[in-house]
Amino acid sequence: MSAVIGVAGGSFRPYEVVIGRGLMPELGSRIAAMAQGRTVIVTDETVAALHGPAVLAALEAAGVRARLLTVPPGEASKSFAELERVIDRLLAFGLDRRDLIVALGGGVVGDLAGLAAALYMRGIDFVQVPTTLLAQVDSSVGGKTAIDTPRGKNLVGAFHQPRLVVADIDHLATLPPRQLRSGWAEVLKHGLICDAAFFDWLAGEGAVGASGDPAALTRAVVRSVEIKSAIVGEDEKEAGRRALLNLGHTFGHAIEAELGFDEARITHGEAVALGGAMAFRFSAFTGVCEAAEAERVETAIAAAGLPTRLATVGTLSTEALIKRMAGDKKAEGGRLTLILARAVGEAFVDKAVDRPTLAAFLKSETAA
């Protein structure tokens, strides 16, 4: 039994997110009508070995001609060099505007393949088949595609909505525990921004999802996608409410950049978890939420095996972090923007963060 969630907005073509177990045999029949010509599956080398043969077989059984295009695993593939290589291979394959790209993998593959689809011949269709929890609940839905630069994360990209998202919960069984926990950070984030009851379930009975329980994971993915799809439908290009989905990301992206996007030191999900804990502590530091709320959030994040304190990831300069945060996409006119919270489920956008106050907070964090 699968859940189907529609994503619709006035500025883009509606599409569906299909969530369930054992969905790969149906993939070919789901995309056959979209694949009028050739199909290229962009994936990384690790995912290709795990899931490539099954996906190719499913497509071929439905009469969809497909071939694999692999990239190295890891955040380093979200680069100009790898984007150029992918587009060059698409050109060599002779793809045209009738053809289709399938992004098979985690957030890195989805972002890279999606941006390649947005740029190739000014835009061709693509389908997201996310294989990580982080990608299933977050990056595969909403049309954000991007690569990183040495100056920051996701600074070069485009909004390009997929035609379809197929999230097979069975793929999550192949994830290393650390990657599963990293995805759980984005699940927690959805509860933190606008659904206190969902957060309470995640911190209580649903916490087994962070350890791989399929039933809990299915419920967590469905609710997360419901939340994200509703927000994206209102605000595709982050002019308003969609910015709430960045809770924890401004702190997190700055930390990732300062650590050189080194996933051995911190994954994206871990950075989001740490950033989320910091966002609640900063909210308490500035008096907009109760300290007890920040402590409750930190406890839930730590219980999932995710970092909550800067000291656990290294010694980072307050000045360097603020400089990184000032270069974040949400910064406007040199003013810092943060997603803060009055309580669990009550996030808001603060577009006028006081730099001296932020510096004092970060100094207290580095001293803790």
C-alpha positions as CSV (number, residue, x, y, z in Angstrom):
1,M,0.0,0.0,0.0
2,S,1.5,3.3,-1.0
3,A,0.6,6.9,-0.1
4,V,0.3,9.5,-2.9
5,I,0.8,13.1,-2.0
6,G,0.2,15.8,-4.6
7,V,2.5,18.8,-4.9
8,A,0.7,21.7,-6.6
9,G,1.2,25.5,-6.9
10,G,0.2,28.2,-9.2
11,S,3.7,28.6,-10.7
12,F,4.5,25.0,-11.6
13,R,3.0,21.9,-13.1
14,P,1.6,19.6,-10.3
15,Y,3.2,16.3,-9.6
16,E,2.9,13.4,-7.2
17,V,5.1,12.0,-4.5
18,V,4.6,8.2,-4.1
19,I,5.7,6.7,-0.8
20,G,5.7,3.1,0.2
21,R,7.5,-0.2,0.2
22,G,8.4,-2.4,-2.8
23,L,7.8,0.4,-5.3
24,M,10.7,-0.3,-7.7
25,P,9.0,-3.0,-9.8
26,E,6.3,-0.3,-10.6
27,L,8.8,2.4,-11.6
28,G,8.8,1.6,-15.3
29,S,5.0,1.7,-15.6
30,R,4.9,5.0,-13.6
31,I,7.3,6.8,-15.9
32,A,6.6,5.1,-19.3
33,A,4.3,7.9,-20.4
34,M,6.9,10.5,-19.6
35,A,9.8,8.7,-21.3
36,Q,8.9,9.5,-24.9
37,G,12.5,8.9,-26.0
38,R,15.6,7.9,-24.0
39,T,16.1,7.8,-20.3
40,V,19.4,8.4,-18.4
41,I,19.6,7.4,-14.8
42,V,22.0,9.6,-13.0
43,T,23.3,7.9,-9.8
44,D,26.4,7.6,-7.8
45,E,28.8,4.6,-7.8
46,T,27.6,3.2,-4.5
47,V,23.8,3.4,-5.3
48,A,24.5,2.0,-8.8
49,A,25.9,-1.1,-7.3
50,L,23.0,-1.4,-4.8
51,H,20.0,-0.5,-6.8
52,G,21.0,0.1,-10.4
53,P,20.3,-3.4,-11.8
54,A,16.8,-3.5,-10.2
55,V,15.9,-0.1,-11.5
56,L,17.2,-0.8,-15.0
57,A,15.2,-4.1,-15.1
58,A,12.0,-2.3,-14.0
59,L,12.3,0.3,-16.7
60,E,13.2,-2.2,-19.4
61,A,10.2,-4.4,-18.4
62,A,8.0,-1.4,-19.2
63,G,9.7,-0.7,-22.5
64,V,11.7,2.2,-21.3
65,R,15.1,2.5,-22.8
66,A,17.6,3.5,-20.1
67,R,21.3,3.7,-19.3
68,L,23.3,4.6,-16.2
69,L,25.5,7.7,-15.7
70,T,27.4,7.5,-12.5
71,V,29.2,10.1,-10.4
72,P,31.5,9.7,-7.4
73,P,29.6,9.5,-4.1
74,G,29.7,12.3,-1.6
75,E,29.2,16.1,-1.4
76,A,32.3,16.8,-3.6
77,S,30.2,15.8,-6.6
78,K,28.1,18.9,-6.2
79,S,30.6,20.9,-8.1
80,F,31.0,22.9,-11.4
81,A,33.4,20.2,-12.6
82,E,31.0,17.3,-12.0
83,L,28.1,19.3,-13.4
84,E,30.0,20.0,-16.6
85,R,30.9,16.3,-16.9
86,V,27.3,15.2,-16.5
87,I,26.0,17.6,-19.0
88,D,28.8,16.7,-21.4
89,R,27.8,13.0,-21.1
90,L,24.2,13.9,-21.8
91,L,25.3,15.7,-24.9
92,A,27.4,12.7,-26.0
93,F,24.3,10.5,-25.4
94,G,22.4,12.7,-27.8
95,L,19.5,13.5,-25.4
96,D,16.9,15.9,-26.6
97,R,14.0,17.7,-25.1
98,R,11.7,14.7,-25.2
99,D,14.1,12.6,-23.1
100,L,14.1,12.0,-19.4
101,I,16.6,12.1,-16.5
102,V,16.0,9.9,-13.5
103,A,17.9,11.0,-10.3
104,L,18.5,7.8,-8.4
105,G,20.3,8.4,-5.1
106,G,20.5,10.8,-2.1
107,G,20.5,14.6,-1.9
108,V,23.8,15.0,-3.8
109,V,22.6,13.1,-6.8
110,G,19.2,14.7,-6.7
111,D,20.6,18.2,-6.6
112,L,23.2,17.6,-9.3
113,A,20.9,15.7,-11.7
114,G,18.1,18.1,-11.1
115,L,20.4,21.1,-11.9
116,A,21.7,19.3,-15.0
117,A,18.1,18.7,-16.1
118,A,17.3,22.4,-15.5
119,L,20.2,23.6,-17.7
120,Y,20.2,21.0,-20.4
121,M,18.6,22.5,-23.5
122,R,17.0,25.1,-21.2
123,G,15.2,22.4,-19.2
124,I,14.2,18.8,-19.7
125,D,12.0,16.6,-17.5
126,F,13.4,14.6,-14.6
127,V,12.1,12.1,-12.0
128,Q,13.4,11.9,-8.4
129,V,13.9,8.4,-7.0
130,P,15.4,9.3,-3.6
131,T,17.3,6.4,-1.8
132,T,18.2,8.2,1.4
133,L,15.9,9.4,4.2
134,L,17.2,12.9,3.9
135,A,16.4,13.0,0.2
136,Q,13.0,11.3,0.7
137,V,11.7,13.8,3.3
138,D,13.4,16.9,2.0
139,S,15.6,17.5,-1.1
140,S,13.6,15.4,-3.6
141,V,10.5,17.5,-3.1
142,G,10.2,21.2,-4.0
143,G,12.4,21.6,-7.0
144,K,15.5,23.1,-5.4
145,T,18.6,22.0,-7.4
146,A,22.1,23.3,-6.8
147,I,25.8,22.8,-6.5
148,D,28.3,24.0,-3.9
149,T,31.2,26.5,-4.3
150,P,34.2,27.0,-2.1
151,R,32.3,30.1,-0.8
152,G,29.3,28.2,0.4
153,K,26.7,25.5,0.0
154,N,24.0,25.5,-2.7
155,L,24.9,29.0,-3.9
156,V,24.6,28.1,-7.6
157,G,21.3,26.5,-8.7
158,A,17.8,26.7,-10.1
159,F,14.2,25.9,-9.2
160,H,13.3,23.0,-11.4
161,Q,10.4,20.8,-10.3
162,P,10.4,17.1,-11.0
163,R,7.7,15.3,-12.9
164,L,7.4,12.6,-10.3
165,V,9.0,11.5,-7.0
166,V,9.0,7.8,-6.0
167,A,10.2,7.2,-2.5
168,D,10.7,3.5,-1.8
169,I,11.1,2.9,2.0
170,D,12.9,-0.4,1.3
171,H,15.8,1.6,0.0
172,L,16.4,2.9,3.5
173,A,17.4,-0.6,4.7
174,T,20.7,-0.3,2.8
175,L,21.7,3.0,4.5
176,P,24.5,3.0,7.1
177,P,23.2,4.0,10.5
178,R,24.9,7.3,10.4
179,Q,23.2,8.3,7.1
180,L,19.8,7.2,8.5
181,R,20.3,9.4,11.6
182,S,21.3,12.3,9.3
183,G,18.0,12.0,7.5
184,W,16.2,11.9,10.8
185,A,17.4,15.4,11.4
186,E,15.3,16.7,8.5
187,V,12.3,14.8,9.8
188,L,12.7,16.4,13.2
189,K,12.9,19.8,11.5
190,H,9.5,19.4,10.0
191,G,7.9,18.9,13.4
192,L,9.9,21.8,14.9
193,I,8.8,24.3,12.3
194,C,5.0,23.8,12.3
195,D,3.7,20.5,13.9
196,A,4.3,20.1,17.6
197,A,2.3,16.9,17.8
198,F,4.4,15.3,15.1
199,F,7.6,16.3,16.9
200,D,6.2,14.8,20.1
201,W,5.6,11.5,18.3
202,L,9.1,11.6,16.8
203,A,10.6,12.2,20.2
204,G,8.5,9.4,21.7
205,E,6.9,6.4,20.1
206,G,8.2,7.3,16.6
207,A,11.9,7.5,17.7
208,V,12.4,3.9,16.5
209,G,12.4,5.3,13.0
210,A,15.9,6.7,13.6
211,S,17.0,3.1,14.0
212,G,15.4,1.9,10.9
213,D,11.9,0.7,11.9
214,P,10.0,0.6,8.5
215,A,6.6,1.4,9.9
216,A,7.9,4.5,11.8
217,L,9.9,5.5,8.8
218,T,6.9,5.3,6.5
219,R,4.8,7.5,8.8
220,A,7.7,9.9,9.2
221,V,8.3,10.3,5.5
222,V,4.6,10.7,4.7
223,R,4.0,13.4,7.3
224,S,7.3,15.2,6.3
225,V,6.3,15.3,2.7
226,E,2.8,16.5,3.5
227,I,4.3,19.4,5.4
228,K,6.8,20.3,2.8
229,S,4.5,19.9,-0.2
230,A,1.9,22.3,1.4
231,I,4.6,24.9,2.0
232,V,6.1,24.5,-1.5
233,G,2.6,24.9,-3.0
234,E,2.2,28.2,-1.3
235,D,5.7,29.5,-1.9
236,E,7.8,27.8,-4.6
237,K,10.7,30.2,-4.7
238,E,11.2,31.0,-1.0
239,A,9.7,34.5,-1.1
240,G,7.9,33.9,2.2
241,R,6.9,30.8,4.2
242,R,9.2,28.4,2.5
243,A,12.1,30.0,4.2
244,L,10.9,28.2,7.4
245,L,12.2,24.9,5.9
246,N,15.7,26.3,6.5
247,L,15.4,26.0,10.2
248,G,18.9,25.0,11.4
249,H,20.4,25.4,7.9
250,T,22.0,28.8,8.2
251,F,24.1,27.7,11.2
252,G,24.5,24.3,9.7
253,H,25.7,25.4,6.3
254,A,28.2,27.8,7.9
255,I,29.6,24.9,10.0
256,E,29.8,22.6,6.9
257,A,31.7,25.2,4.9
258,E,34.1,25.9,7.8
259,L,34.8,22.2,8.0
260,G,35.4,22.0,4.2
261,F,32.3,20.0,3.5
262,D,34.1,17.0,5.0
263,E,31.5,14.4,5.6
264,A,33.9,12.4,7.7
265,R,33.7,15.2,10.2
266,I,30.0,16.2,9.7
267,T,27.3,15.2,7.3
268,H,24.7,17.6,6.0
269,G,22.0,16.1,8.3
270,E,24.3,16.3,11.3
271,A,24.9,20.0,10.5
272,V,21.2,20.6,10.2
273,A,20.6,18.9,13.6
274,L,23.3,20.9,15.3
275,G,22.0,24.1,13.6
276,G,18.5,23.3,14.8
277,A,19.6,22.9,18.4
278,M,21.6,26.2,18.0
279,A,18.6,28.0,16.5
280,F,16.4,27.1,19.5
281,R,19.2,28.0,22.0
282,F,19.6,31.3,20.2
283,S,15.9,31.9,20.4
284,A,16.1,31.3,24.1
285,F,19.3,33.5,24.3
286,T,17.3,36.4,22.8
287,G,14.2,35.7,24.9
288,V,11.8,34.7,22.2
289,C,11.3,31.2,23.5
290,E,11.6,29.5,26.9
291,A,14.9,27.8,27.8
292,A,13.0,24.6,28.6
293,E,11.8,24.4,25.0
294,A,15.4,24.6,23.8
295,E,16.4,22.0,26.2
296,R,13.6,19.7,25.1
297,V,14.7,20.1,21.5
298,E,18.3,19.4,22.3
299,T,17.3,16.2,24.3
300,A,15.3,14.8,21.3
301,I,18.1,15.6,18.8
302,A,20.8,14.0,21.1
303,A,18.6,10.9,21.7
304,A,18.6,10.3,17.9
305,G,22.4,10.2,18.0
306,L,22.9,13.6,16.4
307,P,25.2,16.4,17.5
308,T,23.8,19.4,19.5
309,R,27.0,21.2,20.5
310,L,29.7,22.9,18.5
311,A,32.5,21.5,20.7
312,T,31.7,18.0,19.3
313,V,32.7,18.9,15.7
314,G,35.8,21.1,16.3
315,T,37.0,24.5,17.2
316,L,35.4,27.1,15.0
317,S,35.9,30.8,14.9
318,T,33.0,33.0,15.8
319,E,34.0,35.6,13.2
320,A,34.4,33.0,10.5
321,L,30.9,31.5,11.2
322,I,29.3,35.0,11.1
323,K,31.1,35.7,7.8
324,R,29.7,32.5,6.3
325,M,26.2,33.2,7.6
326,A,26.3,36.7,6.1
327,G,26.9,35.0,2.7
328,D,23.9,32.7,3.1
329,K,21.3,32.9,0.3
330,K,18.7,34.2,2.8
331,A,20.8,37.2,3.8
332,E,19.4,40.5,2.3
333,G,21.2,43.8,2.0
334,G,24.0,42.6,4.3
335,R,21.5,41.8,7.1
336,L,21.5,38.3,8.6
337,T,18.4,36.2,8.4
338,L,17.7,33.3,10.7
339,I,14.8,30.9,11.2
340,L,14.0,31.1,15.0
341,A,11.2,29.7,17.1
342,R,8.8,30.8,19.8
343,A,8.2,27.2,20.7
344,V,8.2,23.7,19.1
345,G,6.0,24.0,16.0
346,E,6.2,27.8,16.0
347,A,9.1,28.8,13.8
348,F,9.4,32.3,12.2
349,V,11.7,34.2,10.0
350,D,13.9,36.9,11.6
351,K,15.3,39.1,8.9
352,A,17.1,41.6,11.2
353,V,19.4,39.5,13.4
354,D,21.6,41.7,15.5
355,R,25.2,40.8,14.8
356,P,26.7,41.7,18.2
357,T,24.0,39.6,19.8
358,L,24.7,36.7,17.5
359,A,28.5,37.1,18.1
360,A,27.9,36.9,21.9
361,F,25.8,33.8,21.4
362,L,28.3,32.0,19.3
363,K,31.1,32.9,21.8
364,S,29.0,31.3,24.5
365,E,28.5,28.3,22.3
366,T,32.2,27.8,21.5
367,A,33.0,28.2,25.2
368,A,30.5,25.6,26.3
